[in-house]
Amino acid sequence: MRHSLLFLIFLLPQFVISQIEYPESPKQPVINTYHNLEVIDDYQWLESQETDEVKDWIKAQNKLSLRFLRKISRQAEIEPQMNKLMFKRTGGYSGQNFDESSKDRIYFSTCYTSTGSTRSLCYKYGLDDDYDVLVKSSSIPSKGDIDISYYKPSRTNGHVAFQYNRNGSDWKEIRIVKVKKRRSYSEIIKHTKSSNLHWLRNGFFYEKFPFDSLRAKTQKPAIMYHKIDSNPSDDVLIFKSRRESDYISMYGAPDESFFIIKKENIETHIFSYFYLDAIDNDLNFKPFLMNIKYDLEGFNFKGNQIYATTYLGDKKQVISIPKNEPTKFKVISAVYDDAIFLEFRVLEDNILSLYLTKEGNLFSLVDRDGRVIKETKTPNGLSVDGMSYNTTFKEFFFYLQSFTIPSVLYKLDLDTFNYDLVNQTKVGFDPKGYKFMKKTFTSKDGAEVPITIVYKDSLSQNSVTPFLMSTYGGYGSVSSSSYDPGIVYFIENGGAFAYVDIRGSGTLGKQWWEKGKGLNKQNGIQDFISAAEFLIQQKYTAAKKIAIRGSSHGGLIIAASAVKRPDLFGAVEVNVGALDMLRLSNFTVGASLTNILEFGDVENQQDFDNLYSYSPYHNIDNNVNYPSMLITTGLYDNRVPPLHSFKFAARLQNNPSQEHPILLWTQKRTGHFGAINMYDKLEENCYIYGFLFGEVNK
C-alpha cells in the first residue's frame, strides 16, 4: 500500500513536468579552434553571468524549476521527514589555554544559533559546559549570508583570528576577536581564500590573492604578515612567486616555533623549502632544502625535528628531518601491506597515524624510531574525520561517522588507547536496522573495483529496489562515509544506496589514483557505469530504477556516465559539476597545478583529444532522450563557475529528442558547497532527493 501511495503522489507532478516549456536559450555560435580542429560552442554567451540577458535567463530557469520542485516536495510530504533526519553539527573541535598559569581550558567550535542561521564562532570552558557565542555571524555587516568557516586561536595572547565568506564564495575575509570581554578589532583582511593562517607572537601569516572576478583565473598568492590592531595596508610581504610556474604554500608549528614555505615549479616539479625559526626576531625566511625532487606535505614540528609525508615508491610515509641536517631524513611510519596511510599527528614523544584498511580505520602509535607501540581499530563501516591534538592539554579528539550515522565526537586516551564518547548526536530515526556490505565488481577492462552498499534490514534480489548511487573519484582523495540525510530519506522510503570507489580516488593507493587521472580519466567513468551494470546483474535493482548524483569532480563523473549510458539511469543530479572540459582552464582555479595534473592541458594535443572524448557538454547526442536531470549550481561558486551548469542545461533543453525533464536550479546565496544555513539546507535536500526518488519511482 505504501509504495502504491508513493506512486500516486509522484504521478501527477511528473506528468506535468513532461509538458515543460523551457526558457528560450538561443544559439549564438562561437568557433573555438584547438589544434586545427574547429569546435562550435552555441552557448558561450552563458559564460557572462553578469549581463542582463544571462541574469534574466537564470531567473526564468529558477522560476520554472522551483515551481515543480516545490510541488514534488509538497505532495510527497518530504519536508517533515527530512527535517527529522537533519542535525546541527558543530565545526572543528579545538582547545586552547591562553594563560599558561591558568587551568581554564577554552574550547572553540563553529555552531548554528538557530535554524535559519549560518555558522557562528562559539566557545566554552571545559568539555561539559555549553557553548556560548563569541562572534555571531549575523553581527558582521553584509548584504548576503555570512558563514564563519575557519578559526585559529593564538597560543598565548587570548586572540582568535577567524575567516568567513559571503554567500558561500571562495573569497574570504579575516577578522580578530579577543576572548576576554569579546573585544572585536576593527581591521578586516580581504582577498584571502584558503585557511592557511599561522600565528607568530602578536600577529599571523596568511595567504593573500590578487583579487579577480567570479570568472577570472585565480592567480598565485603571496604570503603576508599581519600585526594585531594595525591597518592591513601595512601588512608585511613575506614571500611571493617571481615566476608564473611557481606555486607556494606555508606550514607552521602549533607552538609558533618554526615555519616552512614550500615552492614548487609546476613545470619541472622541483621543490624548494624555506624556513623561519621563531628565535629570530626578524621575518626573513632562509633556504632549507633547495631544488629537490621530493614533495613534502603535512608538516608537523617537535623540538629539533620536522615531520612530513612524502611518497617513497607507491607508499605515502612519514619522515623525520633534523633541522640542522635536513638532507638526513629517516622513515618513521609503520608500513602496513593492506592499509592506506591517511594522515598523522605529532604527540609529545610519539607519532599517531591514521590508516584506511578493509576492516575500517586504524590508529597506529609509533615512537620516534618508527617502532609500533599501540594500535586500535574503529568499527567497520565508520570513517574517522576531524583529528585534533591539543599540545597544551595533551588531548586527542576525532569524529566517527558513516553514511547513516552523523558525526559523533570521541576522545582517545593516549595511555590506554581506548576511545570514549564525548558528545552524542541525535537524529529522528533509528539507525540500528541499517546494514552495509562491501563488495567488488569487475569493470569493463577487468579491474576489480570496490563498492559499498547500504540498506535497511535486508536487500532483496528481485530487481525492484530503487537505488541511489554516488562517487567522487578524483585527485587521489579518499572519500569518507559522511552522513547525508538524503541517503537516509532514500533508504527509509524503501530504497538503497551505493558508493563506488572508482579509479581516480585514493582508496586503493597512489596507483589507483594514477589509473583514473589525466589520460586515464575515462577509466573512472567506465567504473561507475560498470557499477550500475553490476547492481542490475545482481538483481538488486533494474535499469531506470537507479538515481545518480555527484558534486564537483563527482558531478563530472555523473554527467559523463549519464551522457555515455543514458539507458541505465532513471534520474540524475549534477551538482556544481565540471562539464565543459575544453574551457575548464579558462576560469578561476581551472588552470591551477592541481587541475592540470588531474585532467591535462587543453594546449597539448593528446590531452585535448582525451578531454574532448568525455567532456559531457560536447558529447550530447541530439538523437538521444537523456534521463531526467536536475542540474544544480551556486551563483557564487568560484571553484567550478556556474557557467558549466548553464551551458550543459541549455544544450540538453534544446535537444530535439529530449522528453524527460531537464531542470536547472541556481541557488542565489551559495557557492561550491551548497546551502550554508540549516533552513536552506533543508530545502535543498527536499528538492534534490524528492526529485531523484520521484523519478525512479514513476
C-alpha positions as CSV (number, residue, x, y, z in Angstrom):
1,M,0.0,0.0,0.0
2,R,2.8,2.4,0.9
3,H,4.5,2.0,-2.4
4,S,1.2,2.4,-4.3
5,L,0.6,5.7,-2.5
6,L,4.1,6.9,-3.3
7,F,3.4,6.1,-7.0
8,L,0.2,8.1,-6.9
9,I,1.9,11.0,-5.1
10,F,4.6,11.3,-7.8
11,L,2.5,10.6,-10.8
12,L,0.9,14.0,-11.1
13,P,3.9,16.2,-10.9
14,Q,5.9,14.0,-13.3
15,F,3.1,14.1,-15.9
16,V,3.1,17.9,-15.6
17,I,6.8,18.1,-15.9
18,S,6.7,16.2,-19.2
19,Q,4.8,19.2,-20.7
20,I,7.6,21.7,-19.8
21,E,8.2,24.8,-21.9
22,Y,11.8,25.8,-21.2
23,P,13.1,29.4,-21.2
24,E,14.5,30.3,-24.5
25,S,18.2,29.6,-24.9
26,P,19.1,30.9,-28.3
27,K,22.1,29.5,-30.1
28,Q,24.9,32.1,-30.7
29,P,27.6,30.0,-32.3
30,V,31.3,30.8,-31.5
31,I,34.0,28.8,-33.2
32,N,37.0,27.8,-31.0
33,T,40.0,26.2,-32.7
34,Y,42.0,23.6,-30.9
35,H,45.0,22.0,-32.8
36,N,43.4,22.9,-36.2
37,L,40.0,21.5,-35.1
38,E,37.1,23.9,-35.1
39,V,34.7,23.3,-32.2
40,I,31.4,25.2,-32.3
41,D,30.1,26.4,-29.0
42,D,26.5,27.6,-29.2
43,Y,26.1,28.7,-25.7
44,Q,29.3,30.6,-24.9
45,W,27.2,33.7,-24.2
46,L,26.1,32.0,-21.0
47,E,29.6,32.3,-19.6
48,S,28.9,36.0,-18.9
49,Q,26.6,35.8,-15.9
50,E,27.0,39.5,-15.2
51,T,25.0,40.5,-18.3
52,D,21.2,41.3,-18.0
53,E,20.5,38.7,-20.7
54,V,22.0,35.9,-18.6
55,K,20.6,37.2,-15.3
56,D,17.1,37.1,-16.8
57,W,17.7,33.6,-18.2
58,I,18.8,32.4,-14.7
59,K,15.6,33.9,-13.1
60,A,13.4,32.2,-15.7
61,Q,15.1,28.8,-15.2
62,N,14.8,29.1,-11.5
63,K,11.1,30.1,-11.7
64,L,10.4,27.0,-13.8
65,S,12.5,24.6,-11.8
66,L,11.3,25.7,-8.3
67,R,7.7,25.5,-9.3
68,F,8.0,21.8,-10.0
69,L,10.5,21.0,-7.2
70,R,8.2,22.7,-4.6
71,K,5.2,20.7,-6.0
72,I,7.0,17.4,-5.7
73,S,8.3,18.2,-2.2
74,R,4.8,19.4,-1.0
75,Q,2.8,16.5,-2.5
76,A,5.3,13.8,-1.2
77,E,5.4,15.5,2.2
78,I,9.1,15.3,2.2
79,E,9.9,18.3,4.5
80,P,8.7,16.7,7.8
81,Q,10.6,13.5,7.1
82,M,13.8,15.3,6.0
83,N,13.6,17.7,9.0
84,K,13.8,14.7,11.4
85,L,16.9,13.4,9.6
86,M,18.9,16.6,9.8
87,F,21.0,17.7,12.7
88,K,23.1,20.7,13.7
89,R,26.7,19.8,13.6
90,T,29.4,22.0,15.1
91,G,32.6,22.6,13.2
92,G,36.1,21.7,14.1
93,Y,36.9,20.9,17.8
94,S,40.0,22.5,19.3
95,G,41.1,23.7,22.7
96,Q,43.5,26.4,23.8
97,N,44.9,27.6,27.1
98,F,45.7,31.3,26.7
99,D,47.2,31.8,30.1
100,E,50.0,29.3,30.8
101,S,49.4,29.7,34.5
102,S,45.7,29.2,34.3
103,K,43.9,25.8,34.5
104,D,41.0,27.0,32.4
105,R,40.5,25.1,29.2
106,I,38.8,27.1,26.4
107,Y,37.3,25.1,23.6
108,F,36.2,26.6,20.3
109,S,33.9,25.4,17.6
110,T,31.6,26.8,14.9
111,C,27.9,26.3,15.7
112,Y,24.4,27.2,14.5
113,T,22.5,29.6,16.7
114,S,19.1,29.0,15.1
115,T,17.5,27.0,12.2
116,G,17.9,29.9,9.8
117,S,21.4,30.9,10.8
118,T,24.8,30.3,9.3
119,R,27.8,29.2,11.4
120,S,28.9,31.4,14.2
121,L,32.1,31.2,16.3
122,C,31.4,29.7,19.7
123,Y,33.5,28.8,22.8
124,K,33.2,27.1,26.2
125,Y,35.2,26.4,29.3
126,G,35.6,22.6,29.8
127,L,34.1,19.7,27.9
128,D,31.0,19.6,30.0
129,D,30.0,23.3,29.6
130,D,27.5,24.5,27.0
131,Y,28.8,26.6,24.1
132,D,28.4,30.4,24.2
133,V,28.6,32.6,21.2
134,L,31.9,34.5,20.7
135,V,31.1,36.0,17.3
136,K,27.7,35.8,15.8
137,S,27.7,35.6,12.0
138,S,24.8,37.9,11.7
139,S,26.7,40.6,13.6
140,I,29.1,41.1,10.6
141,P,27.6,43.6,8.2
142,S,26.7,42.2,4.8
143,K,24.1,42.2,2.1
144,G,24.4,38.4,1.9
145,D,24.8,35.5,4.2
146,I,28.0,35.4,6.3
147,D,29.4,31.9,7.2
148,I,32.3,31.6,9.6
149,S,34.2,28.6,8.2
150,Y,37.6,28.7,9.9
151,Y,39.2,29.9,13.1
152,K,42.7,29.9,14.6
153,P,43.3,30.7,18.3
154,S,46.6,32.3,19.2
155,R,48.7,30.3,21.7
156,T,49.3,32.8,24.5
157,N,47.7,36.2,23.9
158,G,44.0,35.5,24.1
159,H,43.0,36.2,20.5
160,V,41.2,34.3,17.8
161,A,41.5,35.0,14.1
162,F,38.5,33.8,12.2
163,Q,37.7,33.6,8.5
164,Y,34.3,33.9,6.8
165,N,32.8,34.1,3.4
166,R,29.7,35.8,1.9
167,N,27.1,33.6,0.2
168,G,29.4,30.6,0.1
169,S,32.1,32.3,-2.1
170,D,35.7,31.0,-2.0
171,W,36.7,34.6,-1.4
172,K,37.1,35.2,2.3
173,E,37.9,37.8,4.9
174,I,39.7,37.6,8.2
175,R,38.8,39.4,11.5
176,I,40.2,39.2,15.0
177,V,38.4,38.9,18.3
178,K,39.8,38.8,21.9
179,V,38.1,36.3,24.1
180,K,38.2,38.4,27.2
181,K,35.2,40.8,27.0
182,R,34.7,39.5,23.5
183,R,36.5,42.5,22.0
184,S,36.4,42.7,18.2
185,Y,39.1,44.5,16.4
186,S,38.3,46.9,13.6
187,E,40.7,45.7,10.9
188,I,39.4,43.5,8.1
189,I,41.8,41.5,5.9
190,K,40.4,40.9,2.5
191,H,41.3,38.9,-0.6
192,T,42.0,35.6,1.2
193,K,40.8,32.2,0.1
194,S,42.5,29.3,1.9
195,S,42.5,28.7,5.6
196,N,46.3,28.8,5.7
197,L,46.8,31.0,8.8
198,H,49.7,30.8,11.3
199,W,50.2,32.8,14.5
200,L,53.6,34.3,15.4
201,R,53.8,36.5,18.5
202,N,51.3,39.4,18.1
203,G,50.3,38.6,14.6
204,F,49.9,35.9,12.0
205,F,50.9,34.8,8.5
206,Y,48.2,34.4,5.8
207,E,47.9,34.0,2.0
208,K,46.6,37.0,0.0
209,F,45.4,36.6,-3.5
210,P,45.3,39.3,-6.3
211,F,41.6,40.0,-6.5
212,D,39.8,38.8,-9.6
213,S,36.2,38.5,-10.7
214,L,34.0,35.4,-10.3
215,R,35.1,34.0,-13.7
216,A,38.7,35.1,-14.0
217,K,41.7,32.8,-13.5
218,T,42.9,32.5,-9.9
219,Q,46.4,34.0,-9.6
220,K,49.2,32.9,-7.3
221,P,49.0,34.1,-3.7
222,A,51.6,36.0,-1.6
223,I,52.5,35.2,2.0
224,M,51.7,38.2,4.2
225,Y,52.2,39.0,7.9
226,H,49.6,41.0,9.8
227,K,50.1,42.5,13.3
228,I,47.0,42.8,15.6
229,D,45.4,46.2,15.7
230,S,47.1,47.5,12.6
231,N,45.9,48.6,9.2
232,P,46.0,45.7,6.7
233,S,47.5,48.0,4.2
234,D,50.6,48.0,6.4
235,D,50.9,44.2,6.3
236,V,54.4,42.9,5.5
237,L,55.1,41.0,2.3
238,I,57.0,37.8,3.3
239,F,57.2,35.7,0.1
240,K,55.9,36.0,-3.4
241,S,56.3,33.9,-6.5
242,R,58.5,35.5,-9.1
243,R,57.5,33.1,-11.9
244,E,54.1,32.1,-13.1
245,S,55.2,28.5,-12.9
246,D,55.9,28.7,-9.1
247,Y,53.3,27.6,-6.6
248,I,53.7,28.4,-2.9
249,S,52.2,27.1,0.4
250,M,53.0,27.5,4.1
251,Y,53.1,25.4,7.2
252,G,53.7,26.3,10.9
253,A,54.3,24.7,14.2
254,P,51.4,25.0,16.8
255,D,53.8,26.4,19.4
256,E,54.9,29.1,16.9
257,S,58.5,27.9,17.0
258,F,59.1,27.1,13.3
259,F,57.6,27.8,9.9
260,I,58.1,26.4,6.4
261,I,57.3,27.9,3.0
262,K,57.2,25.4,0.1
263,K,57.8,26.5,-3.5
264,E,57.1,24.1,-6.4
265,N,57.9,24.7,-10.0
266,I,54.8,23.2,-11.7
267,E,56.7,22.7,-15.0
268,T,59.8,20.9,-13.6
269,H,58.2,19.5,-10.4
270,I,61.3,20.7,-8.5
271,F,60.7,21.8,-4.9
272,S,62.5,24.3,-2.6
273,Y,61.8,24.9,1.1
274,F,62.5,27.9,3.2
275,Y,62.3,28.2,7.0
276,L,61.8,30.7,9.8
277,D,63.0,29.9,13.3
278,A,61.0,31.8,15.9
279,I,64.1,32.6,18.0
280,D,64.9,35.1,15.2
281,N,63.3,38.4,15.7
282,D,63.0,39.1,12.0
283,L,60.6,37.7,9.5
284,N,63.1,36.6,6.9
285,F,62.8,33.0,5.6
286,K,66.1,31.3,4.9
287,P,66.8,28.4,2.5
288,F,66.3,25.0,4.0
289,L,66.0,22.3,1.2
290,M,66.7,23.7,-2.3
291,N,65.9,22.2,-5.7
292,I,64.9,18.7,-4.6
293,K,62.5,16.2,-6.2
294,Y,60.7,15.3,-3.0
295,D,57.2,16.7,-2.5
296,L,56.9,17.1,1.3
297,E,53.4,17.7,2.7
298,G,51.6,17.8,6.1
299,F,54.4,19.3,8.1
300,N,54.5,18.8,11.8
301,F,57.1,20.1,14.2
302,K,58.6,19.0,17.5
303,G,61.8,20.1,19.1
304,N,64.7,19.8,16.6
305,Q,62.7,17.6,14.3
306,I,60.5,18.3,11.3
307,Y,57.9,15.7,10.3
308,A,56.3,15.5,6.9
309,T,54.8,13.0,4.5
310,T,56.2,12.0,1.1
311,Y,55.8,9.2,-1.4
312,L,58.5,6.6,-1.3
313,G,57.7,4.4,-4.2
314,D,53.9,3.8,-4.1
315,K,53.6,4.3,-0.3
316,K,53.0,7.6,1.4
317,Q,55.0,7.6,4.6
318,V,56.0,9.9,7.5
319,I,59.6,11.0,7.6
320,S,61.6,13.0,10.2
321,I,64.0,15.7,9.2
322,P,66.6,17.1,11.5
323,K,66.5,20.9,11.4
324,N,70.3,21.2,11.4
325,E,70.8,18.4,8.8
326,P,67.8,18.5,6.6
327,T,69.2,16.1,4.0
328,K,69.4,13.3,6.5
329,F,65.8,12.2,6.9
330,K,64.6,8.8,8.1
331,V,61.3,6.9,7.7
332,I,59.4,6.6,11.0
333,S,55.9,5.5,10.0
334,A,54.8,1.9,10.2
335,V,54.2,0.1,6.9
336,Y,51.0,-2.0,6.5
337,D,50.7,-4.1,3.4
338,D,46.9,-3.8,3.1
339,A,46.4,-0.3,4.5
340,I,46.4,3.2,3.0
341,F,48.1,6.0,5.0
342,L,45.8,9.0,5.5
343,E,47.3,11.5,8.0
344,F,49.3,11.9,11.2
345,R,49.8,14.0,14.3
346,V,52.9,14.5,16.4
347,L,52.3,13.9,20.1
348,E,54.7,14.6,22.9
349,D,57.1,11.6,22.4
350,N,55.3,9.6,19.7
351,I,53.6,9.8,16.3
352,L,50.0,8.9,15.8
353,S,49.0,7.9,12.3
354,L,45.6,7.1,10.7
355,Y,45.2,4.3,8.1
356,L,42.4,3.0,6.0
357,T,42.0,-0.8,5.9
358,K,39.4,-3.1,4.5
359,E,38.0,-3.5,8.1
360,G,37.8,0.2,8.9
361,N,40.3,2.8,10.2
362,L,43.4,2.0,12.1
363,F,45.2,4.3,14.6
364,S,48.9,3.4,14.9
365,L,51.2,4.9,17.6
366,V,54.9,4.7,16.9
367,D,58.0,6.1,18.7
368,R,60.5,8.4,17.1
369,D,62.3,5.5,15.5
370,G,59.2,4.1,13.9
371,R,58.6,1.2,16.3
372,V,54.9,0.4,16.8
373,I,53.8,0.9,20.4
374,K,50.0,0.6,20.2
375,E,47.2,0.1,17.7
376,T,43.4,0.4,17.8
377,K,40.8,0.0,15.1
378,T,37.5,1.8,14.7
379,P,34.3,-0.2,13.7
380,N,33.9,-1.2,10.1
381,G,31.6,1.0,8.2
382,L,32.5,4.1,10.1
383,S,35.0,6.8,9.0
384,V,37.3,8.9,11.1
385,D,37.1,12.6,10.5
386,G,38.5,15.8,12.1
387,M,41.5,14.5,14.1
388,S,42.6,17.2,16.6
389,Y,45.5,17.1,19.0
390,N,46.0,19.9,21.5
391,T,49.6,20.3,22.6
392,T,48.7,22.3,25.7
393,F,46.1,19.9,27.1
394,K,47.7,16.7,25.7
395,E,44.2,15.7,24.4
396,F,43.3,13.9,21.2
397,F,39.8,14.1,19.6
398,F,38.3,12.7,16.5
399,Y,34.9,12.2,14.9
400,L,33.3,8.9,13.8
401,Q,30.6,9.0,11.1
402,S,29.0,6.9,8.3
403,F,26.5,7.5,5.5
404,T,23.7,6.9,8.0
405,I,25.3,7.9,11.3
406,P,26.0,11.6,12.0
407,S,29.4,12.7,13.3
408,V,30.0,11.7,16.9
409,L,32.9,13.1,18.9
410,Y,35.3,10.8,20.7
411,K,38.4,11.3,22.9
412,L,41.3,8.9,22.5
413,D,43.0,8.1,25.8
414,L,46.7,8.2,24.8
415,D,47.7,5.9,27.7
416,T,45.2,3.1,27.3
417,F,44.5,3.7,23.6
418,N,40.8,3.3,24.3
419,Y,38.4,5.9,23.0
420,D,35.3,7.3,24.7
421,L,32.2,9.2,23.6
422,V,32.3,12.9,24.3
423,N,29.1,14.2,22.6
424,Q,26.1,12.3,21.4
425,T,24.5,13.5,18.1
426,K,20.7,12.9,18.0
427,V,18.6,12.2,14.9
428,G,15.0,11.5,14.3
429,F,15.3,7.8,13.2
430,D,16.7,4.5,14.5
431,P,19.9,3.6,12.7
432,K,20.1,0.2,14.3
433,G,18.4,-1.5,11.3
434,Y,20.9,-0.1,8.8
435,K,23.4,-2.5,7.3
436,F,26.2,-2.3,4.8
437,M,28.2,-4.7,2.7
438,K,31.5,-4.1,0.8
439,K,31.9,-5.9,-2.5
440,T,34.0,-5.7,-5.6
441,F,32.9,-5.9,-9.2
442,T,34.7,-6.3,-12.5
443,S,34.9,-3.2,-14.6
444,K,34.9,-3.3,-18.4
445,D,38.7,-3.7,-18.7
446,G,38.9,-6.3,-15.9
447,A,39.8,-4.0,-13.0
448,E,38.3,-5.0,-9.6
449,V,36.5,-2.0,-8.2
450,P,35.2,-1.6,-4.6
451,I,31.6,-0.7,-4.0
452,T,29.8,-0.1,-0.6
453,I,26.1,-0.9,-0.4
454,V,23.9,0.5,2.4
455,Y,20.4,-0.7,3.1
456,K,17.9,-1.3,5.8
457,D,17.1,-4.8,7.3
458,S,17.5,-6.8,4.1
459,L,18.2,-6.3,0.4
460,S,16.1,-8.3,-2.0
461,Q,17.4,-9.5,-5.3
462,N,14.1,-9.2,-7.3
463,S,15.1,-6.1,-9.4
464,V,12.6,-3.8,-7.8
465,T,14.6,-1.7,-5.2
466,P,15.3,1.9,-6.2
467,F,19.0,2.6,-5.8
468,L,20.8,5.9,-5.2
469,M,24.4,5.8,-6.5
470,S,27.2,8.3,-5.9
471,T,31.0,8.8,-6.3
472,Y,33.7,11.4,-6.3
473,G,36.8,9.7,-7.7
474,G,39.3,12.5,-8.3
475,Y,42.6,14.0,-7.1
476,G,43.6,10.8,-5.3
477,S,41.2,11.7,-2.5
478,V,40.0,9.0,0.0
479,S,36.3,9.7,0.4
480,S,34.9,9.2,3.9
481,S,31.5,7.8,4.5
482,S,30.0,11.1,5.7
483,Y,26.4,11.4,6.9
484,D,23.8,12.5,4.4
485,P,20.1,12.9,5.5
486,G,19.1,12.5,1.8
487,I,20.6,9.0,1.8
488,V,18.7,8.1,4.9
489,Y,15.5,9.5,3.3
490,F,16.0,7.4,0.2
491,I,16.6,4.2,2.3
492,E,13.7,4.9,4.8
493,N,11.3,5.0,1.8
494,G,12.3,1.6,0.5
495,G,15.5,2.3,-1.4
496,A,19.2,1.5,-1.1
497,F,22.4,3.4,-1.6
498,A,25.7,2.5,-3.2
499,Y,29.1,4.4,-3.2
500,V,31.6,3.5,-5.8
501,D,35.4,3.9,-5.2
502,I,36.3,4.4,-8.9
503,R,39.8,4.7,-10.2
504,G,41.0,8.2,-9.7
505,S,40.3,8.1,-5.9
506,G,43.0,7.2,-3.4
507,T,41.1,4.4,-1.7
508,L,43.5,1.7,-3.0
509,G,46.6,3.8,-3.1
510,K,48.6,6.0,-5.5
511,Q,48.4,3.6,-8.4
512,W,44.6,3.5,-8.1
513,W,44.7,7.3,-8.5
514,E,47.1,7.2,-11.4
515,K,44.8,4.8,-13.2
516,G,42.0,7.3,-13.1
517,K,43.7,10.7,-13.8
518,G,44.8,12.5,-16.9
519,L,44.7,10.3,-19.9
520,N,43.1,7.6,-17.8
521,K,40.1,9.6,-16.7
522,Q,37.7,7.5,-18.7
523,N,38.6,4.5,-16.6
524,G,36.8,6.2,-13.7
525,I,33.7,6.9,-15.8
526,Q,33.6,3.3,-17.0
527,D,34.0,2.1,-13.4
528,F,30.9,4.0,-12.4
529,I,28.9,2.7,-15.4
530,S,30.1,-0.9,-14.6
531,A,28.9,-0.4,-11.0
532,A,25.4,0.3,-12.3
533,E,25.6,-2.8,-14.5
534,F,26.7,-4.9,-11.6
535,L,23.8,-3.8,-9.4
536,I,21.4,-4.7,-12.3
537,Q,23.1,-8.1,-13.0
538,Q,22.9,-9.0,-9.3
539,K,19.2,-8.1,-9.5
540,Y,19.5,-5.6,-6.6
541,T,17.8,-3.2,-8.9
542,A,16.9,-2.6,-12.6
543,A,17.7,-0.1,-15.3
544,K,15.9,3.2,-14.8
545,K,15.4,2.4,-11.1
546,I,18.9,3.9,-10.5
547,A,19.2,7.6,-9.4
548,I,22.8,9.0,-9.5
549,R,24.2,12.2,-8.0
550,G,27.7,13.7,-7.6
551,S,29.3,17.0,-6.8
552,S,32.3,18.9,-8.4
553,H,34.6,16.2,-9.8
554,G,31.8,13.7,-8.9
555,G,29.4,15.8,-10.9
556,L,31.7,15.4,-13.9
557,I,31.7,11.6,-13.5
558,I,27.9,11.5,-13.0
559,A,27.2,13.7,-16.1
560,A,29.7,11.8,-18.3
561,S,28.2,8.5,-17.2
562,A,24.6,9.7,-17.9
563,V,25.6,11.0,-21.4
564,K,27.5,7.8,-22.3
565,R,24.9,5.3,-20.9
566,P,21.6,7.0,-20.6
567,D,19.8,3.7,-20.8
568,L,20.9,2.7,-17.3
569,F,19.7,5.6,-15.2
570,G,16.2,7.0,-14.3
571,A,17.3,10.2,-12.6
572,V,20.4,12.3,-12.4
573,E,21.5,15.2,-10.2
574,V,24.7,17.0,-11.3
575,N,25.9,19.4,-8.6
576,V,28.5,22.1,-9.3
577,G,30.0,19.8,-12.0
578,A,32.9,20.4,-14.3
579,L,31.1,19.9,-17.6
580,D,32.8,21.9,-20.3
581,M,36.3,20.3,-20.1
582,L,37.7,22.3,-23.1
583,R,37.2,25.6,-21.3
584,L,37.8,24.5,-17.8
585,S,41.2,26.1,-17.6
586,N,39.8,29.5,-18.8
587,F,38.2,30.3,-15.4
588,T,39.1,30.5,-11.7
589,V,41.1,27.5,-10.5
590,G,40.8,25.5,-13.7
591,A,44.4,26.3,-14.8
592,S,45.9,25.5,-11.4
593,L,48.6,23.0,-10.9
594,T,46.1,20.6,-9.3
595,N,43.7,20.6,-12.2
596,I,46.3,20.5,-14.9
597,L,47.8,17.4,-13.3
598,E,44.4,15.8,-12.8
599,F,42.9,16.4,-16.2
600,G,45.6,17.5,-18.6
601,D,46.3,20.7,-20.6
602,V,44.0,21.5,-23.5
603,E,47.0,23.1,-25.2
604,N,48.5,19.6,-25.5
605,Q,47.2,17.6,-28.5
606,Q,46.9,14.3,-26.6
607,D,45.3,15.9,-23.6
608,F,42.9,17.8,-25.8
609,D,41.8,14.6,-27.6
610,N,41.2,12.9,-24.3
611,L,39.2,15.8,-22.8
612,Y,37.1,16.2,-25.9
613,S,36.3,12.5,-25.8
614,Y,34.5,12.6,-22.5
615,S,33.5,16.3,-21.9
616,P,29.8,16.0,-21.0
617,Y,28.8,19.2,-22.7
618,H,30.5,18.2,-26.0
619,N,29.2,14.6,-26.1
620,I,25.5,15.3,-26.0
621,D,23.8,13.4,-28.9
622,N,20.7,15.2,-30.3
623,N,19.2,11.7,-31.2
624,V,19.1,10.6,-27.5
625,N,16.4,11.2,-24.9
626,Y,18.6,11.5,-21.7
627,P,17.4,10.6,-18.2
628,S,15.5,13.2,-16.1
629,M,18.1,15.6,-14.8
630,L,18.3,18.2,-12.0
631,I,21.4,20.4,-12.6
632,T,22.3,22.4,-9.5
633,T,24.9,25.2,-9.0
634,G,25.7,28.1,-6.8
635,L,25.7,31.7,-8.1
636,Y,28.8,32.5,-6.1
637,D,30.8,29.3,-6.9
638,N,34.4,30.5,-7.5
639,R,35.7,26.9,-7.9
640,V,33.6,25.5,-10.7
641,P,31.8,28.5,-12.1
642,P,28.1,28.2,-12.8
643,L,28.7,28.6,-16.5
644,H,29.4,24.9,-16.7
645,S,25.9,24.1,-15.5
646,F,24.3,26.8,-17.6
647,K,25.7,25.6,-20.9
648,F,25.1,21.9,-20.1
649,A,21.4,22.6,-19.2
650,A,20.8,24.9,-22.3
651,R,22.2,22.3,-24.7
652,L,20.1,19.4,-23.1
653,Q,16.9,21.5,-23.1
654,N,17.4,22.4,-26.8
655,N,18.0,18.7,-27.6
656,P,15.2,17.9,-30.1
657,S,14.9,14.3,-28.8
658,Q,14.7,15.3,-25.1
659,E,11.5,14.2,-23.5
660,H,12.5,13.7,-19.9
661,P,12.7,16.9,-17.8
662,I,15.9,18.9,-17.6
663,L,15.8,21.3,-14.7
664,L,18.4,23.9,-13.8
665,W,18.4,25.3,-10.2
666,T,20.9,28.1,-9.5
667,Q,21.0,28.8,-5.7
668,K,21.3,32.5,-5.2
669,R,23.2,32.7,-1.9
670,T,25.5,29.7,-2.2
671,G,28.9,28.8,-3.6
672,H,30.6,25.5,-4.3
673,F,29.4,23.7,-1.2
674,G,25.7,24.5,-1.3
675,A,23.4,25.9,1.3
676,I,25.1,27.5,4.3
677,N,22.2,27.7,6.8
678,M,20.1,24.9,8.1
679,Y,16.8,26.1,6.7
680,D,18.2,26.4,3.1
681,K,19.9,23.1,3.6
682,L,16.6,21.5,4.4
683,E,15.0,23.0,1.3
684,E,18.0,21.8,-0.8
685,N,17.7,18.3,0.5
686,C,13.9,18.2,-0.1
687,Y,14.2,19.3,-3.7
688,I,17.1,17.2,-4.7
689,Y,16.1,13.9,-3.1
690,G,12.4,14.5,-3.8
691,F,13.3,14.8,-7.5
692,L,15.6,11.8,-7.6
693,F,13.3,9.5,-5.6
694,G,10.2,10.6,-7.6
695,E,11.8,10.0,-11.0
696,V,12.9,6.4,-10.3
697,N,9.5,5.5,-8.7
698,K,7.3,6.6,-11.6
